[in-house]
């Protein structure tokens, strides 16, 4: 549904996107995580036809977003970071206007369907300018859904919302993700964890990590991708672990407890080594980090 290959974007001498490549299949809710200025909005604007890449290709539903821009955009619903709305219009009036721009049949029926789906029933006769930010976001999402696109591109959709509004928008996006392809950007890891099944971390225009969201806590952002906490029945020296193939480092955490860093999950090798050397393995588990720590490790060391 989305295919980005070797995309570069330059603004003068500034490189905003650096050889960016990724693909997203139908039914995936993918989070684009990264600090402000990492390039998240830039690739979203390229996918929606607002910007042209300096080089590389970007396809939506098989259509090149530059060569067949109108065809690609027919399949996209886009909510930019700063949700542009006609605040002097009434909600239902505005959504009817959007439906007419798409030249939809049975506009009144379609507007009613979307109003119900995004929970705007009680607000549909209000001026957009009188709505809370949470409901304005719902109007923006309603606009993106009006033509029933297969792909949704949502840029920071929960920024500035209160906790209740965030929960409501999360629930709505999760429901939409069962039938659509969603690319969701945020610099808040809790939002990514709550909504996305897969996460990409981007920094300085480069894709640093792409993995299932539930595997994020296993990554360190450094040479070692896995930290393994080990408890033995006796005290040992670091050399005991450094002789195991795949071990990068071993650091003591307590008298009998060590944290071993490795590029892969080597728990089987550690178990076999303990058996071979007559050591009793009391406990062993993957040491998971907080998502904030993963984010920090990937986006701070390069500075």
C-alpha positions as CSV (number, residue, x, y, z in Angstrom):
1,X,0.0,0.0,0.0
2,X,3.0,2.4,0.7
3,X,6.4,1.8,-0.8
4,X,9.2,4.2,-0.4
5,X,12.6,3.5,-2.0
6,X,15.9,5.4,-1.6
7,X,14.2,8.8,-1.1
8,X,16.4,11.8,-0.6
9,X,15.2,15.3,0.1
10,X,17.4,18.4,0.1
11,X,16.7,21.9,1.0
12,X,19.7,23.7,-0.3
13,X,22.6,22.2,1.5
14,X,20.4,20.6,4.2
15,X,19.7,16.9,3.8
16,X,16.2,16.3,5.3
17,X,15.8,12.7,4.1
18,X,18.8,10.5,3.6
19,X,18.2,7.3,1.5
20,X,14.9,6.5,3.2
21,X,13.3,3.2,2.3
22,X,10.3,1.3,3.8
23,X,7.1,-0.5,2.9
24,X,3.8,-0.7,4.7
25,X,1.2,-3.4,3.8
26,X,-2.6,-3.2,4.0
27,X,-4.0,-3.4,7.6
28,X,-0.8,-2.2,9.3
29,X,-0.8,0.7,11.8
30,X,2.8,1.9,11.6
31,X,4.3,4.5,13.9
32,X,6.9,7.0,12.7
33,X,8.8,8.0,15.8
34,X,11.6,10.6,16.0
35,X,12.5,14.0,17.5
36,X,11.3,17.2,16.0
37,X,13.1,17.9,12.7
38,X,13.9,14.2,12.1
39,X,12.1,14.2,8.7
40,X,8.7,12.6,9.7
41,X,6.6,15.4,8.2
42,X,8.8,15.7,5.2
43,X,8.2,12.1,4.0
44,X,4.5,12.4,4.8
45,X,4.3,15.5,2.6
46,X,6.1,13.6,-0.2
47,X,3.7,10.7,0.1
48,X,0.7,13.1,-0.1
49,X,2.1,15.0,-3.1
50,X,2.8,18.3,-1.3
51,X,6.6,18.0,-1.8
52,X,8.7,16.4,-4.5
53,X,11.6,14.2,-3.5
54,X,15.1,15.2,-4.7
55,X,15.5,11.6,-5.8
56,X,14.0,8.2,-5.2
57,X,10.4,6.9,-5.5
58,X,7.3,6.8,-3.4
59,X,4.3,4.8,-4.3
60,X,0.8,4.6,-2.8
61,X,-1.4,1.7,-4.0
62,X,1.0,1.2,-6.8
63,X,0.8,4.9,-8.0
64,X,4.0,7.0,-8.1
65,X,3.1,10.1,-6.1
66,X,4.9,12.3,-8.5
67,X,4.1,10.8,-11.9
68,X,0.5,9.9,-11.0
69,X,-0.2,12.3,-8.2
70,X,-4.0,12.6,-8.6
71,X,-4.4,8.8,-8.8
72,X,-2.3,8.3,-5.6
73,X,-4.1,11.1,-3.7
74,X,-7.5,9.5,-4.4
75,X,-6.4,6.6,-2.1
76,X,-5.0,8.8,0.7
77,X,-6.6,10.5,3.7
78,X,-4.2,13.1,5.2
79,X,-4.3,14.8,8.5
80,X,-1.4,17.3,8.8
81,X,0.1,18.3,12.1
82,X,-1.6,21.7,12.1
83,X,-5.2,20.6,11.3
84,X,-6.5,23.2,8.7
85,X,-10.2,23.8,9.1
86,X,-12.7,26.5,8.1
87,X,-13.5,27.5,11.7
88,X,-16.4,29.8,10.6
89,X,-18.3,26.9,9.1
90,X,-20.6,24.4,11.0
91,X,-19.3,20.9,11.3
92,X,-21.9,19.3,9.1
93,X,-21.7,22.1,6.6
94,X,-18.0,21.7,6.4
95,X,-18.1,18.0,5.9
96,X,-20.7,18.4,3.2
97,X,-18.4,20.8,1.5
98,X,-15.5,18.3,1.7
99,X,-17.8,15.6,0.2
100,X,-18.8,17.8,-2.7
101,X,-15.1,18.4,-3.5
102,X,-14.7,14.7,-3.8
103,X,-17.8,14.6,-6.0
104,X,-19.4,11.9,-3.9
105,X,-22.9,10.6,-4.5
106,X,-25.5,10.9,-1.7
107,X,-23.5,13.5,0.2
108,X,-26.0,13.8,3.1
109,X,-25.9,10.1,3.7
110,X,-22.1,9.9,3.6
111,X,-21.7,12.9,5.9
112,X,-24.1,11.2,8.4
113,X,-22.1,8.0,8.2
114,X,-18.8,9.7,8.9
115,X,-20.3,11.9,11.7
116,X,-21.5,8.8,13.4
117,X,-18.2,6.9,12.9
118,X,-16.0,9.6,14.5
119,X,-18.3,10.5,17.3
120,X,-19.4,14.0,16.2
121,X,-23.1,13.5,16.5
122,X,-23.6,16.0,19.3
123,X,-21.3,18.5,17.8
124,X,-22.4,18.4,14.1
125,X,-24.5,21.6,14.3
126,X,-21.8,23.6,16.1
127,X,-19.3,26.1,14.6
128,X,-15.9,24.4,14.2
129,X,-14.4,27.4,15.9
130,X,-16.4,26.7,19.0
131,X,-15.2,23.1,19.3
132,X,-12.5,21.8,21.7
133,X,-9.2,20.8,20.2
134,X,-10.2,17.1,20.6
135,X,-13.3,17.6,18.6
136,X,-11.5,19.6,16.0
137,X,-9.2,16.7,15.5
138,X,-12.2,14.5,15.1
139,X,-13.4,16.8,12.3
140,X,-10.0,16.6,10.7
141,X,-10.1,12.8,10.8
142,X,-13.7,12.9,9.5
143,X,-12.4,14.9,6.5
144,X,-9.7,12.3,5.8
145,X,-12.2,9.5,5.9
146,X,-14.9,11.2,3.7
147,X,-13.8,9.5,0.4
148,X,-13.1,6.2,2.1
149,X,-9.4,6.0,1.4
150,X,-7.4,2.9,1.8
151,X,-4.4,4.8,3.3
152,X,-4.4,7.2,6.2
153,X,-1.4,9.5,6.9
154,X,-1.7,11.1,10.3
155,X,0.9,13.7,11.4
156,X,1.0,14.1,15.2
157,X,-2.8,13.6,15.6
158,X,-2.8,13.7,19.4
159,X,-0.5,16.8,19.9
160,X,-2.0,19.2,22.4
161,X,-4.9,17.0,23.5
162,X,-5.9,16.4,27.1
163,X,-5.7,12.8,28.5
164,X,-9.3,12.0,27.8
165,X,-9.2,13.3,24.3
166,X,-6.0,11.4,23.6
167,X,-7.7,8.1,24.7
168,X,-10.6,8.9,22.4
169,X,-8.4,9.6,19.4
170,X,-6.3,6.5,20.1
171,X,-9.4,4.3,20.2
172,X,-10.7,5.8,16.9
173,X,-7.3,5.3,15.1
174,X,-7.1,1.7,16.4
175,X,-10.6,0.9,15.1
176,X,-9.7,2.4,11.7
177,X,-6.5,0.3,11.6
178,X,-8.5,-2.9,11.3
179,X,-9.4,-2.0,7.7
180,X,-7.0,0.6,6.5
181,X,-3.2,1.2,6.2
182,X,-2.2,3.9,8.7
183,X,1.1,5.8,8.9
184,X,1.1,7.7,12.2
185,X,3.8,10.1,13.3
186,X,4.7,11.1,16.8
187,X,7.7,12.0,19.0
188,X,5.8,10.6,22.1
189,X,6.7,6.9,22.6
190,X,3.6,6.2,24.7
191,X,1.4,7.1,21.7
192,X,3.3,4.8,19.4
193,X,3.1,2.0,21.9
194,X,-0.6,2.4,22.5
195,X,-1.6,2.6,18.8
196,X,1.0,1.1,16.5
197,X,1.7,-2.6,15.7
198,X,5.0,-1.6,14.1
199,X,7.4,1.2,14.8
200,X,10.1,3.0,12.7
201,X,12.5,5.3,14.4
202,X,13.8,8.1,12.2
203,X,16.6,10.5,12.9
204,X,18.3,13.1,10.7
205,X,16.4,11.7,7.7
206,X,17.7,8.2,8.3
207,X,15.7,5.1,9.2
208,X,17.5,3.7,12.3
209,X,15.1,1.0,13.4
210,X,12.1,-0.8,12.0
211,X,10.5,-3.6,14.1
212,X,7.2,-4.7,15.8
213,X,6.3,-2.3,18.5
214,X,6.3,-5.0,21.2
215,X,10.0,-5.8,20.4
216,X,11.2,-2.2,20.8
217,X,12.2,-2.6,24.5
218,X,14.7,-5.3,23.4
219,X,16.7,-2.9,21.4
220,X,19.5,-0.6,22.7
221,X,20.4,1.6,19.7
222,X,24.0,0.6,20.2
223,X,26.1,-2.3,18.9
224,X,24.3,-4.7,21.2
225,X,20.6,-5.2,20.4
226,X,20.0,-7.6,23.3
227,X,20.7,-7.3,27.0
228,X,20.3,-10.5,29.0
229,X,20.1,-10.5,32.8
230,X,21.7,-13.7,34.3
231,X,21.8,-14.9,37.9
232,X,24.2,-17.7,38.9
233,X,24.7,-19.6,42.2
234,X,28.3,-18.4,42.6
235,X,30.4,-15.4,41.9
236,X,32.2,-15.3,38.6
237,X,34.4,-12.9,36.7
238,X,33.5,-11.2,33.4
239,X,35.7,-13.6,31.5
240,X,33.2,-16.4,32.3
241,X,30.8,-14.7,29.9
242,X,33.2,-13.1,27.4
243,X,34.2,-16.6,26.2
244,X,30.7,-17.2,24.9
245,X,30.3,-16.6,21.2
246,X,28.2,-13.5,20.5
247,X,28.8,-11.8,23.8
248,X,29.9,-8.1,23.4
249,X,30.2,-7.2,27.1
250,X,29.3,-8.4,30.6
251,X,28.7,-6.1,33.5
252,X,28.0,-7.0,37.1
253,X,24.6,-5.9,38.6
254,X,24.9,-7.6,42.0
255,X,27.0,-10.3,43.6
256,X,25.7,-13.1,41.5
257,X,23.9,-11.2,38.8
258,X,25.2,-10.0,35.5
259,X,23.9,-8.2,32.4
260,X,25.3,-9.5,29.2
261,X,25.1,-7.6,26.0
262,X,24.9,-9.3,22.6
263,X,23.9,-8.7,19.0
264,X,21.4,-11.6,19.0
265,X,19.4,-13.6,21.5
266,X,22.1,-16.0,22.8
267,X,20.3,-17.4,25.8
268,X,20.7,-21.0,24.5
269,X,24.4,-20.5,24.3
270,X,24.6,-19.1,27.8
271,X,22.6,-22.0,29.2
272,X,24.9,-24.5,27.4
273,X,28.0,-22.7,28.7
274,X,26.7,-22.9,32.3
275,X,26.0,-26.6,31.9
276,X,29.4,-27.3,30.4
277,X,31.2,-25.4,33.2
278,X,29.1,-26.8,36.1
279,X,27.5,-23.5,37.0
280,X,23.9,-23.4,38.2
281,X,21.8,-21.0,36.3
282,X,19.3,-19.5,38.8
283,X,17.6,-17.1,36.5
284,X,17.9,-15.7,33.0
285,X,15.7,-13.3,31.0
286,X,15.9,-10.6,28.4
287,X,16.4,-7.2,30.0
288,X,13.8,-4.9,28.5
289,X,14.2,-1.2,28.4
290,X,11.6,1.6,28.6
291,X,10.5,2.9,25.3
292,X,11.8,6.3,26.3
293,X,15.2,4.8,26.8
294,X,15.1,3.1,23.4
295,X,14.1,6.4,21.8
296,X,17.0,8.2,23.6
297,X,19.6,5.6,22.7
298,X,18.7,5.8,19.0
299,X,18.3,9.6,18.7
300,X,20.9,11.0,21.1
301,X,24.3,9.3,20.5
302,X,24.6,10.7,17.0
303,X,24.5,14.3,18.3
